Amino acid sequence: AQTVTQSQPEMSVQEAETVTLSCTYDTSESDYYLFWYKQPPSRQMILVIRQEAYKQQNATENRFSVNFQKAAKSFSLKISDSQLGDAAMYFCAYRRGNFGNEKLTFGTGTRLTIIP
Amino acid sequence: DADVTQTPRNRITKTGKRIMLECSQTKGHDRMYWYRQDPGLGLRLIYYSFDVKDINKGEISDGYSVSRQAQAKFSLSLESAIPNQTALYFCATSDDRGHGYTFGSGTRLTVV
């Protein structure tokens, strides 16, 4: 079974600085998707960024980017110019790529605190 | 209106009571899911449904049942609630093209 590991239960960063959240996963598949979700105190789950395993280029969304290392099975999230609104729980998630396997497997989350 | 609506938003119930959590979506997707979130454990899959006639157990289905009343509706039932079912419950829907999930706003359930 696939597993997703987030080894940092909590992280903190100074406002305007850069922070990287770690995620590793275990799979024998070659076709899959990886995601980062943000859960602010409102508890809504918000998709931050998505990466397809067959794409070598790292995904970016404004201040959010990933470092996808397929051979190392690593998928870290970098947040640049941190803002107070980035304070949240962040979950890494994995799903297999083939049709009929859209279930997501989540990591245990990293709580990010932004220090003003 | 939200793409995925969950009701109720919060609920306190007593041990042994039957409770139903409801979910409806307007995305037009076939895939729907129920997850529970516990501190330190992330989100774990309870049940999922790929269409109205297809329902599957997830990794933690014991003590739960589901009903897919229509493409847009997927409800979760606790037949006899127990305190360790206290958690935040999420419903979600997805397409089949890897675009990720759309989540509801969650139901916080407390069993006393």
Contacts between the chains, C-beta under 8 A, distances in Angstrom:
chain1	res1	chain2	res2	distance
A	4	B	42	8.0
A	6	B	42	7.9
A	9	B	40	7.3
A	33	B	98	4.5
A	33	B	100	7.7
A	35	B	100	5.4
A	42	B	105	7.7
A	43	B	88	6.6
A	43	B	105	6.7
A	43	B	106	5.0
A	43	B	108	7.8
A	44	B	103	6.9
A	44	B	105	5.5
A	44	B	106	7.6
A	45	B	90	6.6
A	45	B	92	7.6
A	45	B	101	7.5
A	45	B	103	3.9
A	45	B	106	7.9
A	47	B	100	4.8
A	47	B	101	7.4
A	50	B	98	7.7
A	50	B	99	7.2
A	50	B	100	5.6
A	52	B	98	6.9
A	91	B	42	6.1
A	91	B	43	6.8
A	95	B	98	6.9
A	97	B	98	6.6
A	99	B	96	5.8
A	100	B	50	7.0
A	100	B	96	7.7
A	102	B	31	5.4
A	102	B	50	7.7
A	102	B	94	5.2
A	102	B	95	7.9
A	102	B	96	6.0
A	102	B	98	7.5
A	103	B	33	7.2
A	103	B	45	6.0
A	103	B	48	6.0
A	103	B	58	7.5
A	104	B	33	7.8
A	104	B	43	7.8
A	104	B	45	7.7
A	104	B	100	7.9
A	104	B	101	6.2
A	105	B	45	7.8
A	106	B	35	7.8
A	106	B	42	4.3
A	106	B	43	4.3
A	106	B	44	7.6
A	107	B	42	5.6
A	108	B	40	6.0
A	108	B	41	6.1
A	108	B	42	4.3
A	109	B	42	5.4
